[in-house]
Amino acid sequence: MSRKSKIIVFSVLIVLGIVMLGYGVFVHSAEVWPQKEDGSPAVVKSGPALVEEASVGGIRLDESGKIKQTYTGAAPKECAT
């Protein structure tokens, strides 16, 4: 394989990777329309925002720097888990 063909193959792979990355960001940042129990739309949040809420939404740091749970009892009704 010549030097020129190696550069072309490498460049095509880089461009293909950038296109795939852009496609993934576009698809996974679509708006999600959650619904309340009565079927009415709730506040619109993006997919990544919903994932963050489900994974770390119930915790925060207090003044001393310790992690504190903000949810008590059962999980919020919007959380299917």
N, C-alpha and C positions, 0 to 999 in steps of 0.2 A: 504494500500500500504506500503510495507516494505521500509526500508531506502535504501537498495541496488537498488530496482526498481526505486525509486525516483531519485537516482543519475544517473541511466542509461537513464531515460527519459530526465532529464535535460541535460545530455551530448549529447544525440541525437539531442535535440532542438538547442543547441549551435552549433553543427557541421552543422546542416541543415541551420541555419542562416548564418554561415560563407560561406557555399557553395552558398547560394542565393546572398549574398553580392558580392562575387567574380564573379558570373555569371552576375550580373547587371553592375559591373564595366567593365567587358570584353565586353559586348554587347554595352554599351553606350560610349565606347571609340573607337569605330570603326572609321576608316578614312573616311572622306566624300570628294568626288571628285567634287567640284563645277565647273560649266562651265561658260565661258564667253558668251556674246550674240551671238557670231559667232559659238558657239558649241565647241570651243577648251577648253581644261582643264585649269582651273585657278590654283593658288597656292593651294597645298593640305594643309588642316587644319583638325584637329580632331573635332569631334562633340562639345565637351566642349569649344574649342577655338572659334568655330562659334557662340555658344550661348553667350559667353562673348562679342564677337565683336558686336553682335546684341543688347545686353542689355546695355553695358557700353562703346562701342567702340567709340562713338562720344563725349566723355567727358574726361577731364583731369584736374588736379589741376595746377593752375598757381603759380607764385612765392609767392603770398600773402596767398595761401592756399584756395582760392575760386575755386569752380567748374566752368570750362569754357567749352563751347560747341565748338567742333572742326569742326563739320559739319555745313555748312550754306546752306540755301535754301532747295532744295529737298533732300530726303534721297539718300544714295548711290545706284547705280544701282544693286549691288549685294544683296541688302536688299529687299526682296519681299514685305515687309510691307511698 
